[in-house]
Amino acid sequence: MAAEPTAHELLRKHRPTLDQALEAIRTRAYWSPHPEHPKAYGENGSLDAAAGKAAFDALLGHRLDLADQPGVDDWVGGEASPYGIELGVTYPHPDLDVLLPAMRAGQRAWRDAGPELRAVVCLEILKRISDRTHQFAHAVMHTSGQAFMMAFQAGGPHAQDRGLEAVAYAYAEQVRTPEQAEWTKPQGKRDPLVLTKRFTAVPRGIGLVIGCNTFPTWNGYPGLFASLATGNAVLVKPHPRAVLPLALTVRIARDVLAEAGFDPNLVALAAERPGEGIAKTLALRPEIKIIDYTGSTAFGDWLETHARQAQVYTEKAGVNTVIVHSTDDYQGMLSNLAFSLSLYSGQMCTTPQNLLIPRDGIATDQGHKSFDEVTADLARAVDGLLGDDARANALLGAIVNPDVRARLEAAAGLGEVALASREITNPEFPDAVVRTPVVVKLDGAKPDDEAAYMSECFGPVSFAVAVDSAADAVELLRRTVREKGAMTVGAYTTDAATEQAVEEACLEEAAQLSLNLTGGVYVNQTAAFSDFHGSGGNPAANAALTDSAFVANRFRMVEVRREA
C-alpha cells in the first residue's frame, strides 16, 4: 500500500502545476496539463482504454460506496443511458440532519490548512481523476448522451482544466491579502501605535453543487473546486440522470482528503429518490452558504430569489445568436456553422440558435448569395458533414432526454424547413435516439415568428431569421441578449462598421463574441485559462467560468489584531 501523501510531498508534486496555472490565467495563453488524446493514458498509474472500459463496466449493477459517508438511510439509483442500456448503479441517499453536521465538523482543520495546501490537495484530486479519464469518459457518455470522443475530452481533460482553473483563481484571490502585517502609525513626539495584524481566509460554510444532465463534470467542477479550494465543504447533488460521473468524483475526493489527513466528509454526495426534488430542500437549508447551479431558467431564478442565505452562482438558458452579414470565406463559414449546429446534437448551452441573415442576401467571396441560397447551402453543408452515419454518430451522440426530442419534432411546424432532421441508427447502440439538426426559416418582421426565435429551443434546432439590414440584425441581437441572455454570440462580416456595431452591442450587453470563425475553432467551444464561459452580465448566467468574481465571495477575510 502506498504511503499517505504528506503536505510536503503534495507541495513538491503539485506546486509547479499550480504556478503554471497561475501564469496561464495571467497571460490567457494556451496551456493544459491534461492530454486530450486517449492514447496518452496508460502509464504512471493512469488507466488505458481497455482498463478504463473495464473499470466502468465493473461499476454497473453495483452499489457505489463512498468511504463510510455518514447519514446513509437508503440506496437509490435508476440511471438509464441515452444509448439504451441500464446502468444499475445505486448510491447512498442522505439523511441531511446527520450528513450536514458531519460535513461542518472538518472545516476548521481545512480552513487552518491555508490556501496553498488546500490548492495542492485539490490538484491531487484532479490528478487522480485525470488518471481515470477513460473510466470517466464512459460514465459521461452513458449519462449525458455525448459521443465517446466528446465525452472523453469535454468530460475529461477539458473538465479537469476548468477545475484547475477555479483552483488557480481561488488561490490567487486568497493570497492577495498577506497572512500577516506589522502596522505602525507615527504619533509625533509620542511613541508610535504598533499593531500586529493577522488575516485569515474564512470559508462561508457548505457549498452545494447542483449538477446538470448534459455536462456533469465540465459544469460541475468549477464550483466544486472553487468552493473546496477556498475552505468550504462541498455537497454534490447530481442530476438524477447523470449521477455516476459526479459520484466517482466524490469518491476520489474523499479518498484524497482522508489520505492527506483531512476529514473526508468535506466532500459528500446527495443522490435522490425519483421525483424527490432534494435540490429545493437543500437550497434552503441554513447550513448551505454557496450554491452552484446549471440548468433551466425557472429553477435558476427560483434559487436566486429564495436561497437568500447563500451566494448563488447560476448558469441558465439563453438564446445564442449569430449574425451572418458578409464573408470572405463562404465555404469556411458554412463548414464552421455546420459543425457548430451539429456537435452533440446542439445540446450545449453555447450552440447557436438564431442565424440573423439579411433578407436581401449577403456578399461573399463567391459573389452575392440570397437569403434562400445561404440557408440552402448551409443545409447542404450539414448534410455533407453528417452524410456518413458513422461520422454522424461520432459528432451527434444521442438525444439526452425525451424533452429534447419533443422540441426537435415540434420545430418543423414553426416555419418553412430549410434542413429537415433525419433519424440515424447507431449500430453499437440500436436503442439510442440519434437525430440530425433541423433548420427552420423565420421572418424577423413577423410577430408570430418572434415567439419561436425569442425562446430557447434547447437541442438540435436552429432558426434562420430574415432581417431587413445589418442594423436591424444588431438591434435584434442587442434585444435578444438583454431580454433572454446569451452564452455566445457570433458574427460574420467584412464590413468594419458592422463589426464595430456588433462588438459595441456585445460590450454593452455583456455577451461573449466570436468574429469570423472559419477554421477549427467554433463559437460553442471555450478554452480554460483563456476564454470566459459566460459573462455574468446578461440573463443567461450570473457568473463567468472562471473569473475572480466567481471565487472571491466564497470566502471572507477575517482580521485579528494585537498590540505589538
C-alpha positions in Angstrom: 0.0 0.0 0.0 1.3 3.4 -0.9 2.2 5.8 1.9 -0.2 8.6 2.6 0.9 11.9 1.0 2.4 14.4 3.4 1.8 18.2 2.9 5.5 18.5 1.8 5.1 15.7 -0.8 1.9 17.3 -2.2 3.5 20.7 -2.4 6.6 19.2 -4.2 4.4 17.3 -6.6 1.8 19.9 -7.5 3.2 23.4 -6.8 4.8 23.6 -10.2 1.4 22.8 -11.9 -0.3 25.5 -9.7 2.4 28.0 -10.7 1.8 27.2 -14.4 -1.9 27.6 -14.0 -1.4 31.0 -12.3 0.7 32.1 -15.2 -1.8 30.8 -17.7 -4.7 32.8 -16.2 -2.4 35.9 -16.2 -1.3 35.6 -19.8 -4.5 33.9 -21.2 -2.2 31.9 -23.5 -2.9 28.2 -24.4 -2.0 25.7 -21.7 -3.3 22.4 -20.4 -1.7 19.7 -18.3 -4.4 17.2 -19.2 -3.8 15.3 -22.5 -6.7 15.3 -25.0 -5.7 12.2 -26.9 -6.9 8.8 -25.5 -3.6 7.2 -26.3 -1.8 9.5 -23.9 -3.1 7.4 -21.0 -1.9 4.1 -19.7 1.4 5.0 -17.9 2.3 6.3 -14.5 -0.8 4.9 -12.9 -3.3 6.1 -15.4 -5.8 3.7 -17.0 -5.5 3.0 -20.7 -8.6 2.5 -22.9 -9.1 -1.2 -22.0 -8.6 -0.7 -18.3 -10.9 2.3 -18.3 -13.7 0.5 -20.0 -13.3 -2.5 -17.6 -13.3 -0.1 -14.6 -16.6 1.4 -15.9 -18.1 -2.0 -16.6 -17.2 -3.1 -13.1 -19.5 -0.3 -11.7 -22.6 -1.4 -13.5 -25.2 -3.1 -11.4 -23.5 -2.5 -8.1 -23.5 -0.1 -5.2 -21.1 2.8 -5.3 -19.7 3.1 -1.8 -18.3 6.4 -0.6 -15.9 5.6 2.2 -18.4 5.5 5.0 -20.2 8.7 4.2 -22.4 9.3 7.2 -26.2 9.5 7.4 -27.0 6.9 4.7 -30.6 6.0 5.1 -31.3 4.3 1.7 -29.7 3.3 -1.6 -31.1 4.9 -4.7 -30.5 4.8 -8.5 -32.3 4.4 -11.8 -30.0 6.0 -14.4 -30.6 4.8 -17.9 -28.1 5.6 -20.7 -29.3 7.6 -23.6 -27.7 4.8 -25.6 -30.3 2.4 -24.3 -28.6 0.5 -21.5 -29.5 0.4 -17.8 -26.6 1.3 -15.6 -28.0 -0.3 -12.4 -25.7 1.7 -10.1 -27.0 2.7 -6.7 -25.8 5.5 -4.5 -26.2 6.4 -0.8 -29.2 8.5 0.0 -28.5 11.1 2.7 -30.2 11.8 6.0 -29.4 15.6 5.8 -29.7 16.1 9.6 -26.9 13.6 10.0 -24.8 14.4 6.9 -24.7 18.2 7.1 -23.3 18.5 10.7 -20.7 15.8 9.8 -19.6 17.9 6.8 -19.2 21.0 9.0 -17.1 19.2 11.6 -14.0 19.1 9.3 -14.0 22.7 8.2 -11.8 24.1 10.9 -8.8 22.0 10.1 -9.4 22.5 6.4 -9.6 26.3 7.0 -6.4 26.3 9.0 -4.5 24.3 6.3 -4.3 27.6 4.3 -4.7 28.4 0.6 -1.6 26.7 -0.6 -2.1 23.3 1.0 -5.8 23.3 0.1 -4.8 24.1 -3.5 -2.4 21.2 -3.8 -4.8 18.8 -2.2 -7.3 19.8 -4.9 -4.7 19.2 -7.5 -4.1 15.7 -6.2 -7.8 15.1 -6.5 -7.7 16.3 -10.1 -4.6 14.2 -10.9 -6.4 11.0 -9.7 -9.5 11.9 -11.7 -7.2 12.5 -14.7 -5.6 9.1 -14.3 -9.1 7.6 -14.6 -10.1 9.7 -17.6 -11.1 6.6 -19.7 -13.4 5.4 -17.0 -14.9 8.9 -16.6 -15.4 9.1 -20.4 -17.7 6.1 -20.4 -19.5 7.4 -17.3 -20.1 10.8 -19.0 -21.1 9.2 -22.3 -23.7 6.9 -20.8 -25.3 9.6 -18.6 -25.2 12.6 -21.0 -25.5 11.0 -24.4 -22.3 12.6 -25.6 -20.4 10.6 -28.2 -17.4 8.8 -26.8 -14.7 11.2 -28.1 -16.6 14.3 -26.9 -17.3 12.6 -23.5 -13.6 11.8 -23.3 -12.4 15.3 -24.0 -15.2 17.5 -22.6 -15.9 15.2 -19.7 -12.3 14.5 -19.0 -9.4 16.9 -19.7 -11.5 19.9 -20.5 -13.5 19.5 -17.3 -10.3 18.9 -15.3 -8.8 22.1 -16.9 -11.9 24.1 -15.7 -11.5 22.6 -12.2 -7.8 23.5 -12.1 -8.6 27.0 -13.4 -11.0 27.5 -10.5 -8.3 26.4 -8.0 -5.8 28.9 -9.5 -8.3 31.8 -9.3 -9.2 30.7 -5.7 -5.6 30.6 -4.7 -4.8 34.0 -6.3 -7.6 35.7 -4.6 -6.9 34.3 -1.1 -3.2 35.2 -1.2 -3.9 38.7 -2.5 -4.0 39.7 1.2 -0.9 38.9 3.2 -1.2 36.5 6.1 0.4 39.0 8.5 1.2 42.7 8.6 3.0 45.0 11.0 1.2 48.3 11.3 3.0 51.3 12.7 1.3 54.8 12.9 3.6 57.7 13.8 2.3 59.9 16.7 4.7 62.8 16.6 6.6 63.1 19.8 4.7 60.2 21.4 5.5 56.6 20.8 4.0 55.2 17.6 1.0 53.0 17.6 2.1 49.5 16.7 -0.2 46.6 15.9 0.4 43.1 14.6 -2.4 42.0 12.2 -3.2 38.5 11.0 -5.6 37.8 8.1 -7.3 34.5 7.5 -9.4 33.4 4.6 -12.5 32.1 6.3 -15.0 29.8 4.4 -18.7 30.7 4.2 -19.9 27.2 5.0 -21.1 24.3 2.9 -21.2 24.7 -0.8 -23.9 22.9 -2.8 -23.2 21.9 -6.4 -26.4 21.1 -8.3 -25.3 19.1 -11.4 -26.7 19.1 -14.9 -27.5 16.3 -17.2 -25.6 17.3 -20.3 -22.1 18.2 -18.8 -22.0 16.8 -15.3 -18.2 17.2 -14.9 -17.5 20.2 -17.1 -20.2 22.3 -15.5 -19.8 20.7 -12.0 -16.0 21.0 -11.4 -15.6 24.8 -11.4 -18.0 25.3 -8.5 -16.9 22.2 -6.7 -13.2 23.1 -6.7 -13.7 26.9 -6.3 -15.6 26.2 -3.0 -13.2 23.4 -1.8 -10.1 25.5 -2.5 -11.5 28.4 -0.5 -12.0 26.3 2.6 -15.6 25.2 2.2 -17.1 21.7 2.5 -18.9 20.7 -0.7 -22.1 18.7 -1.1 -22.6 17.4 -4.6 -26.2 16.9 -5.8 -26.1 15.4 -9.3 -28.8 15.5 -11.8 -30.8 12.2 -11.4 -30.0 11.2 -14.9 -26.2 11.9 -14.5 -25.1 10.8 -11.1 -22.3 8.4 -11.9 -19.5 10.9 -13.1 -20.0 13.1 -10.0 -20.3 10.2 -7.6 -16.9 8.9 -8.9 -15.5 12.4 -8.4 -16.8 12.5 -4.8 -15.3 9.1 -4.1 -11.9 10.1 -5.3 -12.1 13.4 -3.4 -13.0 11.7 -0.2 -10.1 9.2 -0.6 -7.5 12.0 -1.2 -8.8 14.1 1.7 -8.6 11.2 4.1 -5.1 10.3 2.9 -3.9 13.9 3.3 -5.1 13.9 6.9 -8.4 15.8 6.5 -12.0 14.8 7.1 -13.3 13.0 4.0 -16.8 14.4 4.8 -15.6 17.7 3.4 -16.9 16.4 0.2 -20.1 14.3 0.1 -22.8 13.1 -2.3 -26.6 13.8 -2.2 -28.3 11.3 -4.5 -32.1 11.5 -4.6 -35.0 9.2 -4.9 -37.1 9.5 -8.2 -39.1 12.7 -8.0 -37.8 13.7 -4.6 -36.7 17.2 -5.6 -34.0 17.3 -2.9 -32.3 20.3 -4.5 -35.1 22.6 -3.3 -34.8 21.2 0.2 -31.0 21.6 0.3 -31.0 25.1 -1.2 -33.0 26.5 1.7 -31.0 24.7 4.5 -29.3 27.2 6.7 -26.0 25.2 6.5 -25.8 25.8 2.7 -23.9 29.1 2.1 -22.9 28.7 -1.5 -24.9 27.2 -4.5 -23.6 26.4 -7.9 -26.3 25.6 -10.5 -26.5 24.8 -14.2 -29.9 24.2 -15.7 -33.3 25.7 -16.5 -34.0 29.4 -16.1 -37.1 28.7 -14.0 -35.2 26.9 -11.2 -32.2 29.2 -11.5 -34.5 32.2 -11.0 -36.1 30.4 -8.0 -32.7 29.8 -6.4 -31.7 33.4 -6.9 -34.9 34.6 -5.3 -35.4 32.1 -2.5 -31.9 30.9 -1.4 -31.2 34.1 0.4 -28.8 32.7 2.9 -26.4 31.5 0.2 -24.2 33.0 -2.5 -25.9 31.7 -5.7 -24.0 31.2 -9.0 -26.2 30.2 -11.9 -25.9 29.2 -15.5 -29.3 29.2 -17.1 -30.8 29.4 -20.5 -30.2 31.9 -23.3 -30.8 32.5 -27.0 -27.4 32.3 -28.7 -27.2 34.4 -31.9 -25.0 34.6 -35.0 -25.2 37.5 -37.4 -24.4 36.5 -41.0 -23.8 39.7 -42.8 -20.9 39.0 -45.2 -17.8 36.8 -45.5 -14.6 36.4 -47.5 -14.6 32.7 -46.9 -18.1 31.4 -47.7 -17.2 27.7 -47.6 -15.3 28.1 -44.4 -18.2 29.9 -42.8 -20.7 27.2 -43.9 -18.4 24.4 -42.6 -17.8 26.2 -39.3 -21.5 26.8 -38.8 -22.5 23.3 -39.8 -20.1 21.8 -37.2 -21.3 24.2 -34.5 -25.0 23.3 -35.1 -24.3 19.6 -35.2 -21.9 19.0 -32.3 -23.6 16.9 -29.6 -26.9 17.4 -31.3 -26.9 21.0 -30.3 -27.3 20.1 -26.7 -24.8 22.7 -25.5 -25.6 26.0 -23.7 -23.3 27.6 -26.3 -24.8 26.2 -29.5 -26.1 28.9 -31.9 -29.8 29.0 -32.2 -30.7 32.2 -34.2 -28.9 32.9 -37.5 -29.7 36.5 -38.5 -29.4 36.9 -42.2 -30.4 39.9 -44.3 -33.4 39.1 -46.4 -31.7 40.7 -49.5 -28.7 38.3 -49.0 -25.0 38.6 -48.3 -21.8 39.5 -50.0 -19.3 36.6 -50.2 -16.0 35.7 -52.0 -18.3 33.6 -54.3 -20.5 36.5 -55.2 -23.8 37.7 -53.8 -25.8 35.0 -52.1 -29.6 35.4 -51.5 -31.2 34.5 -48.1 -32.6 31.3 -49.7 -29.2 30.4 -51.1 -27.4 30.9 -47.8 -29.9 28.6 -46.0 -29.9 26.0 -48.7 -26.0 26.0 -48.8 -25.9 25.7 -45.0 -28.3 22.7 -45.2 -26.0 21.1 -47.8 -23.0 21.7 -45.5 -24.7 20.0 -42.6 -25.8 17.1 -44.9 -22.3 16.8 -46.1 -20.9 16.8 -42.6 -23.4 14.2 -41.4 -23.9 12.2 -44.6 -21.8 9.3 -43.4 -23.7 7.6 -40.5 -20.5 6.6 -38.6 -19.2 10.1 -38.7 -22.6 11.5 -37.8 -22.8 9.2 -34.7 -19.4 10.4 -33.6 -20.5 14.0 -33.8 -24.1 13.9 -32.7 -24.1 11.5 -29.8 -27.6 10.7 -28.6 -30.6 12.8 -27.7 -30.3 13.2 -23.9 -33.9 13.1 -22.9 -37.5 13.0 -24.3 -38.0 16.7 -23.9 -35.2 17.5 -26.4 -36.7 15.0 -28.9 -40.2 16.6 -28.5 -38.8 20.1 -29.2 -37.0 18.8 -32.2 -40.1 17.2 -33.6 -42.2 20.3 -33.0 -39.8 22.7 -34.6 -40.7 21.7 -38.1 -44.1 23.1 -37.6 -42.9 26.6 -36.8 -42.0 27.7 -40.3 -40.5 26.7 -43.7 -38.0 23.9 -43.2 -34.6 24.6 -44.7 -33.0 21.5 -43.4 -35.1 18.5 -42.2 -33.9 16.3 -39.3 -33.4 12.7 -40.1 -33.0 9.6 -37.9 -29.7 7.8 -37.7 -29.1 4.3 -36.4 -26.2 3.6 -34.1 -25.2 0.0 -34.8 -23.4 -0.3 -31.5 -26.4 1.0 -29.5 -29.5 0.4 -31.6 -31.8 1.9 -28.9 -30.1 5.2 -29.0 -32.1 8.2 -30.3 -29.9 9.9 -32.8 -31.2 12.8 -34.9 -29.6 15.4 -37.2 -30.3 19.1 -36.8 -33.3 20.9 -38.2 -33.1 24.5 -39.5 -36.3 26.5 -39.9 -36.7 29.7 -41.8 -38.5 32.5 -40.0 -39.1 36.2 -40.6 -37.8 38.7 -38.1 -40.5 41.2 -39.1 -43.4 38.9 -38.3 -44.7 39.0 -34.7 -45.9 35.4 -35.0 -42.4 34.2 -35.7 -40.9 36.1 -32.8 -42.3 33.8 -30.2 -40.2 31.0 -31.7 -36.9 32.7 -32.2 -37.0 34.7 -28.9 -37.3 31.5 -26.8 -34.6 29.0 -26.1 -35.2 25.8 -28.0 -32.5 23.6 -26.5 -31.3 20.8 -28.8 -30.6 20.4 -32.5 -32.9 23.2 -33.6 -31.8 26.5 -35.3 -33.7 29.3 -36.9 -32.6 31.2 -40.0 -34.2 34.6 -39.3 -34.6 37.1 -42.2 -33.8 40.7 -41.2 -34.0 43.9 -43.1 -30.4 45.1 -42.7 -27.2 44.8 -40.7 -28.5 47.5 -38.4 -31.7 45.5 -37.8 -29.7 42.4 -37.1 -27.6 44.3 -34.5 -30.7 45.7 -32.8 -32.3 42.3 -32.7 -29.1 40.8 -31.3 -29.0 43.5 -28.6 -32.6 43.0 -27.6 -32.2 39.2 -27.6 -29.2 39.3 -25.2 -30.8 41.9 -23.0 -34.2 40.1 -22.6 -33.2 36.5 -22.9 -29.5 36.3 -22.4 -26.8 34.6 -24.4 -23.8 32.5 -23.6 -22.3 33.0 -27.0 -22.6 35.5 -29.9 -21.1 35.1 -33.3 -20.8 37.3 -36.3 -19.6 37.1 -39.9 -18.9 40.4 -41.6 -16.3 42.0 -43.9 -17.6 45.5 -43.1 -15.7 47.4 -40.4 -18.7 49.5 -39.4 -20.9 46.4 -38.9 -18.1 44.6 -37.0 -17.8 47.7 -34.7 -21.6 47.8 -34.2 -21.7 44.1 -33.2 -18.8 44.5 -30.9 -20.3 47.5 -29.2 -23.6 45.7 -28.7 -21.9 42.8 -27.1 -19.8 45.0 -24.8 -22.9 46.9 -23.7 -25.0 43.8 -23.2 -22.1 41.7 -21.7 -22.0 38.9 -24.2 -19.0 36.9 -25.3 -18.4 37.4 -29.0 -16.6 35.3 -31.7 -15.9 37.0 -35.1 -15.5 35.4 -38.5 -14.7 31.9 -37.3 -14.0 29.7 -40.4 -11.4 27.2 -39.2 -11.0 24.7 -36.4 -12.3 26.9 -33.6 -16.1 27.1 -33.1 -18.4 29.5 -31.4 -19.7 26.8 -29.0 -16.3 25.9 -27.6 -14.2 27.7 -25.0 -10.7 27.0 -23.6 -10.0 27.0 -19.9 -7.3 29.5 -18.7 -8.1 31.8 -21.7 -11.8 32.0 -22.6 -14.5 33.1 -20.3 -17.6 30.9 -20.4 -20.5 33.3 -19.9 -20.0 36.8 -18.6 -22.3 37.0 -15.6 -23.6 40.2 -17.2 -26.7 39.1 -19.0 -29.7 36.9 -18.1 -28.1 33.6 -19.3 -25.8 33.4 -16.3 -25.0 35.5 -13.2 -21.4 34.2 -13.2 -18.5 33.6 -15.5 -16.3 30.5 -15.7 -13.8 31.5 -14.5 -13.0 34.9 -13.2 -12.2 36.5 -9.9 -15.8 37.2 -9.1 -16.6 33.5 -9.3 -14.3 32.7 -6.4 -13.8 35.8 -4.3 -17.1 35.7 -2.5 -16.8 32.1 -1.4 -14.6 33.2 1.5 -14.2 36.3 3.6 -11.1 37.8 5.2 -11.2 37.9 9.0 -8.6 40.0 10.8 -7.2 39.5 14.3 -5.1 42.4 15.5 -2.9 42.7 18.6 -0.7 45.4 20.1 2.9 44.6 19.3 
